[in-house]
Amino acid sequence: MSQHDETKRMLGLIRESNTKKTDTTKKMLREQVESATDNKELDPSELAEEEKKFRDTVTPRSSFNSFKLYPKAQNVEFSGEFTDSKVEWFFSLDDTRGVYITGTFIQLNDDVLKQIQKLVAYYETWSNEWATRIAEEYKNDVVDDENAEEGPESIESTEFGEEEFAEGGDEEEPIENV
C-alpha cells in the first residue's frame, strides 16, 4: 500500500472517530498512526551515496524528494525529479512495485526517452539491492504474531508430534496427551 493510500485511510479513520467515539475506533486509529510513523530515514552518508549512484547511472540533472525505509512492511520508497525535463519519478518495493513517472506536457524526445530507459534499468538494480538489504538488515523487526507469545515449537520437544493410540478396535484413534 502506498503512502497516499495509507494517509487516505488514516484520514477516514479520523473522520469516523469524530462522528462516533468508540474504543475500537480509537485503537484502530492509534495502530494506524504507529504503523505510518514506522518509517526510518536513511543515514545522511548513505543517502548521499544513494543519490550519487543515481546521478552517475541515470542523469546528473536530478533532485531528490525522499528516501524512506519501512522495515516492518519490508518496503523502501525513493523519489525525485529530473530537473531538465520536469519528469517526477517514484520507486517502491511494496505491492505497487515498480517505477512511476508523472509530469505535465512532457516532450518525448530522444533525451527524455533515454532518461526513462535508464530510470527503468536503474530500478531493477536498485530494487534487487534494497530488497536484499531490508530483508537482511531489518529482519529482526518483523515479528510473526502467531509465534510472538509462545515461540515456535521445537522438534526436539517431547510433545512435538506425539500421539497415543487407543487399542482394541479396527481403527486406531489418537488420544491427546494432557
Stockholm file with secondary structure:
# STOCKHOLM 1.0

chainA/1-178         MSQHDETKRMLGLIRESNTKKTDTTKKMLREQVESATDNKELDPSELAEEEKKFRDTVTPRSSFNSFKLYPKAQNVEFSGEFTDSKVEWFFSLDDTRGVYITGTFIQLNDDVLKQIQKLVAYYETWSNEWATRIAEEYKNDVVDDENAEEGPESIESTEFGEEEFAEGGDEEEPIENV
#=GR chainA/1-178 SS CCHHHHHHHHHHHHHHHHHCCCHHHHHHHHHHHHHHTCCEECCHHHHHHHHHHHHHHTCSSEEEEEEEEETTTTEEEEEEEETTTTEEEEEECSTTCEEEEECSSCCCCHHHHHHHHHHHHHHHHHHHHHHHHHHHHSGGGCCCHHHHTTCCCCTTSTTTTCCEECCSSSSCCEECCC
#=GC SS_cons         CCHHHHHHHHHHHHHHHHHCCCHHHHHHHHHHHHHHTCCEECCHHHHHHHHHHHHHHTCSSEEEEEEEEETTTTEEEEEEEETTTTEEEEEECSTTCEEEEECSSCCCCHHHHHHHHHHHHHHHHHHHHHHHHHHHHSGGGCCCHHHHTTCCCCTTSTTTTCCEECCSSSSCCEECCC
//
